[in-house]
């Protein structure tokens, strides 16, 4: 079947960790798979914060070709929507705004950054194998979102919208397809439908969405919204 890469982006944005497959240096010819948390960059590409001592880091520095498996976590293993990205994973430097964005999604990573041994790697997906359910599977080329909000512009927009978030809700980030929050410590993503692919339209759509959460309070809202 023909796969829409937008479905893959949606699943990537809903999940927080996956299984990275790299080419083993220690056992040449064998794949090496490890579980890793990730944060997506503004173009929906997985970012990893990796230690130089890790086996998978050594593997990626020797051969950047890799695969990355992500599942939605709902239902039995074979009933879950899942995908496997194939592409390259290489070290990179992030701008100050991009690092701040990463830490909004993964605040615990600040401790790893302080150690000095960790650095960022980014996956550049080339293709995806997506399985959405019975008889819903196929390959597709990786594609960027229809519009990309750079990290600095997103940081300014998040700061402008923070005053609208109710108690217990933290705004992590947003893009032209959705808005990410932490509600009482639990990650939740909401779809956004801006009328156009402009910063002004995105701001308006996010503002309207947040206004629907204005009556939220930790006492009675955490269990319902989280």
C-alpha positions as CSV (number, residue, x, y, z in Angstrom):
1,X,0.0,0.0,0.0
2,X,1.0,3.6,-0.4
3,X,2.2,5.1,2.8
4,X,1.7,8.8,3.7
5,X,4.8,10.0,5.6
6,X,2.6,12.3,7.6
7,X,1.4,9.2,9.5
8,X,5.1,8.4,10.3
9,X,5.6,12.0,11.6
10,X,2.5,11.7,13.7
11,X,3.8,8.5,15.4
12,X,7.3,9.9,15.8
13,X,5.8,12.9,17.6
14,X,3.7,10.8,19.9
15,X,6.5,8.6,21.1
16,X,9.5,9.4,23.4
17,X,11.8,6.4,22.8
18,X,12.7,3.8,20.3
19,X,15.2,1.1,19.4
20,X,18.3,2.2,17.4
21,X,20.1,-0.4,15.2
22,X,23.7,0.3,14.3
23,X,26.6,-1.8,12.8
24,X,28.6,-3.4,15.6
25,X,32.2,-2.6,15.8
26,X,32.9,-5.2,18.5
27,X,31.1,-7.9,16.6
28,X,31.6,-7.0,12.9
29,X,28.8,-8.1,10.6
30,X,26.1,-8.1,13.3
31,X,23.5,-5.4,14.1
32,X,23.6,-3.9,17.5
33,X,20.2,-2.6,18.9
34,X,19.8,-0.4,21.9
35,X,16.8,1.4,23.5
36,X,17.2,5.2,23.4
37,X,15.1,8.3,24.3
38,X,14.8,10.9,21.6
39,X,13.6,14.4,20.9
40,X,12.5,15.6,17.5
41,X,14.0,18.6,15.9
42,X,12.0,21.3,14.2
43,X,12.0,19.2,10.9
44,X,10.8,16.1,12.8
45,X,14.2,14.4,12.7
46,X,15.2,12.3,15.8
47,X,17.9,13.9,18.0
48,X,19.8,11.8,20.5
49,X,22.1,12.8,23.3
50,X,24.8,10.1,23.4
51,X,27.8,9.4,25.6
52,X,31.2,8.9,23.9
53,X,31.6,5.7,26.0
54,X,28.4,4.0,24.7
55,X,28.7,1.1,22.3
56,X,26.2,2.5,19.9
57,X,28.2,5.8,19.8
58,X,31.3,3.9,18.7
59,X,29.3,2.1,16.1
60,X,27.8,5.3,14.6
61,X,31.1,7.0,14.4
62,X,32.5,4.1,12.5
63,X,29.4,3.7,10.2
64,X,26.6,6.3,10.3
65,X,24.0,4.0,8.6
66,X,21.3,3.0,11.1
67,X,17.7,2.1,11.6
68,X,15.3,3.3,14.3
69,X,12.2,1.5,15.4
70,X,9.3,3.4,17.1
71,X,6.0,1.9,18.3
72,X,2.9,3.6,19.6
73,X,2.8,1.5,22.8
74,X,-1.0,0.7,22.6
75,X,-2.3,-2.8,22.3
76,X,-0.4,-6.0,21.7
77,X,3.0,-5.9,20.0
78,X,1.6,-6.9,16.6
79,X,-1.4,-4.6,16.9
80,X,0.6,-1.5,17.6
81,X,1.3,1.0,14.9
82,X,5.0,1.1,14.3
83,X,7.7,2.3,12.0
84,X,11.3,1.7,11.1
85,X,13.3,4.6,9.8
86,X,16.5,4.0,7.8
87,X,19.1,6.7,7.3
88,X,22.3,8.1,8.8
89,X,23.0,9.2,12.4
90,X,25.8,11.7,12.7
91,X,27.1,14.1,15.5
92,X,26.1,17.7,15.2
93,X,26.2,21.0,17.0
94,X,22.9,22.6,18.0
95,X,22.2,26.3,18.3
96,X,21.4,27.8,21.7
97,X,17.7,27.8,20.9
98,X,17.8,24.2,19.7
99,X,19.5,23.1,22.9
100,X,16.9,25.0,24.9
101,X,14.2,23.2,22.9
102,X,15.7,19.8,23.5
103,X,15.8,20.5,27.3
104,X,12.2,21.6,27.4
105,X,11.3,18.1,26.2
106,X,14.0,16.3,28.1
107,X,14.9,18.4,31.2
108,X,16.8,15.5,32.8
109,X,19.3,15.7,29.9
110,X,20.8,18.9,31.5
111,X,22.6,16.6,33.9
112,X,24.1,14.6,31.1
113,X,25.2,17.7,29.2
114,X,27.0,18.9,32.4
115,X,29.2,15.8,32.4
116,X,30.9,16.9,29.2
117,X,31.1,13.4,27.7
118,X,27.7,13.7,25.9
119,X,27.0,15.2,22.5
120,X,24.1,15.5,20.1
121,X,23.5,13.2,17.2
122,X,20.8,13.6,14.6
123,X,19.2,11.1,12.4
124,X,18.6,12.1,8.8
125,X,15.9,9.7,7.7
126,X,15.9,8.5,4.1
127,X,13.0,6.0,4.0
128,X,10.4,4.5,6.4
129,X,8.7,1.2,6.7
130,X,5.4,2.0,8.3
131,X,2.9,-0.5,9.7
132,X,-0.5,1.0,10.7
133,X,-2.4,-2.2,11.2
134,X,-3.6,-5.3,9.3
135,X,-2.8,-4.9,5.6
136,X,-1.7,-1.3,6.2
137,X,2.0,-1.3,5.6
138,X,4.5,-0.2,3.1
139,X,7.6,1.9,2.4
140,X,7.8,5.6,1.8
141,X,10.5,8.2,1.3
142,X,11.1,10.5,4.2
143,X,9.7,14.0,3.8
144,X,9.9,17.2,5.8
145,X,6.7,18.7,7.2
146,X,4.9,21.2,4.8
147,X,6.4,24.1,6.8
148,X,9.2,24.2,9.4
149,X,9.3,26.6,12.4
150,X,13.0,27.2,13.3
151,X,14.0,26.7,16.9
152,X,14.5,30.4,17.6
153,X,11.1,31.4,16.3
154,X,9.5,28.6,18.2
155,X,11.2,29.6,21.4
156,X,9.8,33.1,21.1
157,X,6.3,31.7,20.4
158,X,6.5,29.4,23.4
159,X,7.5,32.4,25.6
160,X,4.6,34.4,24.2
161,X,2.1,31.6,24.9
162,X,3.3,30.5,28.3
163,X,1.0,33.0,30.1
164,X,-2.0,31.2,28.7
165,X,-1.2,27.7,30.1
166,X,-3.2,26.8,33.2
167,X,-1.6,25.5,36.4
168,X,-0.2,22.0,35.9
169,X,0.4,22.4,32.2
170,X,3.7,23.2,30.6
171,X,4.1,24.1,26.9
172,X,7.0,22.2,25.5
173,X,6.9,23.2,21.8
174,X,4.7,23.4,18.7
175,X,4.8,23.1,15.0
176,X,2.3,23.5,12.1
177,X,0.8,20.1,12.8
178,X,0.5,20.1,16.6
179,X,1.2,21.4,20.1
180,X,3.2,19.5,22.7
181,X,2.5,19.8,26.5
182,X,3.4,18.3,29.8
183,X,0.3,17.9,31.9
184,X,1.1,17.0,35.5
185,X,4.3,15.5,34.3
186,X,2.7,13.5,31.4
187,X,3.4,14.1,27.8
188,X,0.4,14.9,25.6
189,X,0.2,16.2,22.0
190,X,-2.7,18.1,20.6
191,X,-3.4,18.5,16.8
192,X,-3.3,22.1,15.5
193,X,-5.1,23.4,12.4
194,X,-3.7,26.8,11.5
195,X,-5.6,28.5,8.7
196,X,-2.3,29.1,6.9
197,X,1.4,28.2,7.2
198,X,2.4,31.5,8.8
199,X,3.7,32.3,12.2
200,X,0.6,34.5,12.9
201,X,-1.8,31.7,12.0
202,X,0.1,29.2,14.1
203,X,0.1,31.7,17.1
204,X,-3.7,32.1,16.7
205,X,-4.4,28.4,16.5
206,X,-2.3,27.7,19.6
207,X,-3.9,30.5,21.5
208,X,-7.3,29.1,20.7
209,X,-6.4,25.6,21.8
210,X,-4.9,26.8,25.1
211,X,-7.9,28.8,25.9
212,X,-10.0,25.6,26.1
213,X,-7.7,24.4,29.0
214,X,-8.3,27.6,31.0
215,X,-10.4,25.9,33.7
216,X,-7.8,23.1,34.2
217,X,-6.5,22.6,37.8
218,X,-4.3,19.9,39.2
219,X,-6.9,18.9,41.7
220,X,-9.5,17.8,39.2
221,X,-7.9,17.9,35.8
222,X,-4.7,15.8,36.0
223,X,-6.5,12.4,35.8
224,X,-8.7,13.7,32.9
225,X,-6.1,15.4,30.8
226,X,-3.0,13.4,31.4
